[in-house]
């Protein structure tokens, strides 16, 4: 997933599952302002992605990514909550 997020031009990913938050800086952004995309899951959980405004990947491609993330993670959120490892806040 990390590599896919990088390929879409995202510099940071944050995921809230079961009330716990995991975040990872994927790329240091030196190119100016960023915008963010939040994919809602269940019970207030989410996947939040940030990327530079000036990024080579076309934003129109991201609609498919949002659909895939939501349809993949929303039904599996309980299992994902148990399986995710990384730096939790």
C-alpha positions as CSV (number, residue, x, y, z in Angstrom):
1,X,0.0,0.0,0.0
2,X,2.8,2.4,0.8
3,X,4.3,2.1,-2.6
4,X,0.9,2.6,-4.3
5,X,0.3,5.8,-2.2
6,X,3.7,7.1,-3.3
7,X,2.9,6.3,-6.9
8,X,-0.3,8.4,-6.6
9,X,1.9,11.3,-5.3
10,X,0.9,11.2,-1.7
11,X,3.4,12.5,0.8
12,X,1.7,11.3,4.0
13,X,-0.9,8.7,5.1
14,X,-2.9,8.7,8.3
15,X,-5.3,5.9,9.3
16,X,-7.7,5.8,12.2
17,X,-8.9,2.3,13.0
18,X,-10.7,1.4,16.2
19,X,-9.9,4.8,17.8
20,X,-6.2,4.4,17.2
21,X,-4.2,6.5,14.8
22,X,-1.3,5.4,12.6
23,X,0.6,7.9,10.5
24,X,3.6,7.7,8.2
25,X,5.5,10.3,6.2
26,X,6.0,8.8,2.8
27,X,7.9,11.7,1.1
28,X,9.1,14.9,2.4
29,X,7.2,17.7,0.7
30,X,9.4,20.6,-0.3
31,X,7.2,21.8,-3.1
32,X,4.7,24.0,-1.2
33,X,1.2,23.6,0.0
34,X,-0.6,20.3,0.2
35,X,-4.2,19.2,0.0
36,X,-5.8,16.2,1.7
37,X,-8.2,13.5,0.9
38,X,-10.2,11.6,3.6
39,X,-11.9,8.3,2.9
40,X,-14.5,7.6,5.6
41,X,-14.8,4.1,7.0
42,X,-17.1,3.0,9.9
43,X,-17.4,4.3,13.4
44,X,-15.4,7.5,12.8
45,X,-12.5,5.6,11.3
46,X,-10.8,7.0,8.2
47,X,-7.9,6.9,5.8
48,X,-6.4,10.4,5.2
49,X,-3.9,11.1,2.5
50,X,-2.0,14.2,1.8
51,X,-0.2,15.3,-1.4
52,X,1.4,18.4,-2.8
53,X,-0.8,20.7,-4.9
54,X,1.8,20.6,-7.7
55,X,2.0,16.9,-8.3
56,X,2.5,15.0,-11.5
57,X,-0.4,12.6,-10.9
58,X,-3.7,13.8,-12.3
59,X,-6.4,14.3,-9.5
60,X,-9.1,12.7,-11.7
61,X,-7.3,9.3,-11.3
62,X,-7.9,9.5,-7.5
63,X,-11.7,8.8,-7.7
64,X,-10.9,5.1,-8.5
65,X,-8.5,5.0,-5.6
66,X,-11.1,6.3,-3.1
67,X,-13.6,3.7,-4.3
68,X,-11.1,0.9,-3.9
69,X,-10.0,2.1,-0.4
70,X,-13.6,2.4,0.8
71,X,-14.9,-0.8,-0.6
72,X,-11.9,-2.7,0.6
73,X,-11.4,-1.3,4.1
74,X,-14.9,-0.5,5.3
75,X,-16.1,-4.1,5.5
76,X,-12.8,-5.4,6.7
77,X,-12.2,-2.6,9.3
78,X,-12.5,-4.9,12.4
79,X,-9.9,-7.4,11.0
80,X,-7.7,-4.6,9.8
81,X,-7.8,-2.9,13.3
82,X,-6.3,-6.1,14.7
83,X,-3.7,-6.6,12.0
84,X,-2.2,-3.1,11.4
85,X,1.2,-2.6,12.8
86,X,3.3,0.5,12.7
87,X,3.7,3.7,14.7
88,X,0.5,4.3,16.6
89,X,-0.3,7.6,18.3
